[in-house]
Amino acid sequence: MRNSKKKKWAEAIIREVFELTDEDYLERFIDEPVKTILSDFEFDRNAPFSQSHFLYVISDFIQKVYLKGPGINQDLSQPRACAEALNIIEKVYRNQNVAAYDAAMADTVYDDISNVLARMAGFIITRNRKIHMDWVYRTRIDHLGWTDRCLIAEILLNQWGPFLPPRIRSCAPAHLADAILQLLDLVRSSETFVKKTMISSTDFF
């Protein structure tokens, strides 16, 4: 292992990445705010069904999510909110037997517009998680040189090697230097790691 100062520096990066991508952290700072907006969102449930009412409700919901949602804080105009809502619906309801917009309208007619809003909220949460994860990796890992990546791979293998797939355990750190993000994801997704993070007063290093 390299000198202790460099090792502690690399360990600090790993720890910060895990803290910022911990499932509890993601739920608390990304999922829950959007879910709260969804649960608090009010609209006229007794209004007669119409396309204009449908567009108004989904636009209003998007305006509130973008204004109060995590890491967004954008005051969208109604036309911009409507365009964004339709863009999300296009992604949420794609791969249907009918056009995405028609599928969402049918969902509203045969179920409830609340189901459409819930699916939109789920999409926003997933997208925001990805944006956050990309930001964490971009600011903590992407700029690192090959030597530093090798050191991080070495630490990950030494610390969590027993819980990683055999084909990964058998790799030298240098062979994983260009796959640090995938290695971090493997450690994060490991059930053993999740259990370890739940043990209070445990130092991972």
N, C-alpha and C positions, 0 to 999 in steps of 0.2 A: 504494500500500500504506500501511496505517496506521503510526503511530509504532512504532519498533523494540521498545519495551518491551512493548506490547500484542501485537505480532506474535510475539515470543519466547514470551509466555504462551500464545498460541493454538497455536503450534508444539509446545510442551511437552504440551499436551492431546492433540494429534494423535499425537504420538510415544508417549505413554502408552497411548492407545487401541490403537495398532498393536502395541505390545509385549504388552499383556494379551490380545490376540485373535490373536496370531501362531499359525500352525498348529503349529509346534514346541512352543510354550508350551502350547497346548491338549492336544496329545498327551502331553506330559510330565506335566502336572499333573491332567488329567482322564481321558484315555483309559488311559494305562499303569497307574495304580493299580487301576482296575476290571479290566483285562485280567490283571493279576497275581493279583488275588483269584480270578478265574475259573480261571486255570491252576493255582493252588495248591489249589483247592477239592477236597476229598476226600469221596467218598460210596461206599456199598457198591454197586459195579457188578454184583455177583453176586446181589443181593437179588431175589427173585421180584417180577415186576411187580404192583403194586397201586396203587389210588388213594391209600391212606394213605402209602405209601412215596413216591409222586410228590409229594404235598403236603409231606411232611417234608423232602425234598431241596430243593425250590424255596424253602421257608420258611427253611431253614438257610442257603442261599445268600444270600438277601436280608438275613438277620440279619448275615452277615459283611460284605456290601457296605455296609450302612448303618452298621456299627460302624467299619469301617476305610477306607471309600471317601472320595474327595476331597470336602471341605467338608460332610460329613454328620455323622458321629460321633454316631449315635443307637443306643442299645441297645434294640432292639425286642423285645417279648415275642413268643413263638411265634405266638399268635393274630394280633397286629398284623402280624407278618412274613408270615404266610400270607395275610392280607387284602391286603397290598401286593403280594405275588407274584401273586395272582389278578388284581388290578387291572392290573398290568403285562402279564400274559398276555392279558387282554381287549383291550389296545391293540396288542400285538405280533401277535396272531393274528386281528384283526378283518378283515372283508371276505373271510372264507373261505366255503366252501360250507356249512360247519357252524358250530356255536357255537364261540367262541374256545377255551374250555376243552377241548371235544372235539377240536379241531384240535391243541392242544398234547399231549393224551393220545395221539392217533394218531401224532404226531411222535415221541413217546417209544417207542411200540410198534414202529413201522416203521423208525425210525432209532436214536435214542439220546437219553436225557434231556440229554446234554451239548449237543445241538443246541438244545434248549429254553433251557438256561442261557445259551448263547452269544447267542441272540436276545434274551433278557432283558438281558444285559450290554450289548448294542448299543443297546437302547432307553434304558438308564440313562445311557450315555455321551452319547447324542444329547440327552437331557433335561438332563443336567448342563451340557453345552455351552451350551444355550439359556439356562439359568438364569444361567450365568456371563456370557454375552454381554449379556443383559438388565441384569445388575448393572453391567457396565462402562459401557454406554450411559446407564443411569439415573444413575450417580454422576458421570460425566464430561461428559455432553452434555445430558441432559434439562432441567437447571436453567438452562441458558444462555439469555440473552435474544436477541432477534432480531438485534441489532447484532453480538454475538459470533458467532452462527451465520453471519452474512454473511462475517465475517472468516475463519472456518474454511473456508467454502466457497471463498472467494477464494484461500486458500493451497493448498487441494487442487486447484483448477483450474490454478493457476500451476505447481504441482509435477508433477502427473500428468495434466494436460489432454491431452497427446498420446496417452496410453494409454486414454483414456475414449471412449465412443461419441460420434460427431459431434453427436448431438442434445443430449448433456450439455455438450460443449465449447462449444456455441453459446449456452448459458444464461449470464445474468448471475448473479453470486453471490447477489444478492437473490432471484432466482427459485429458488434451491436451498436457501435458509435453512431452509425447513420440511422439507427432504428430506436433512438432513445424515447421518442414519443410513444411508439408501440409498446416498448418495454414498460414505461410508466403506466400505460393503460392496462397492461397485464397485471401489474402489481395492484393497481387501484381496484380492478375487478375481482381480485382474489378474495374469496370468502374469508380466508385466514387474515388478510390485511384488514378487512372490515372489522373483524372481531378484535384485532389488536388495537385499532384506533378507538374502540369503545372502552378499553381498559383504562381507567383513570390513573393518573400519575405514572404512566409508562413512557419512558424515553425510547423512541424507536431506534436510536443510534447509540 
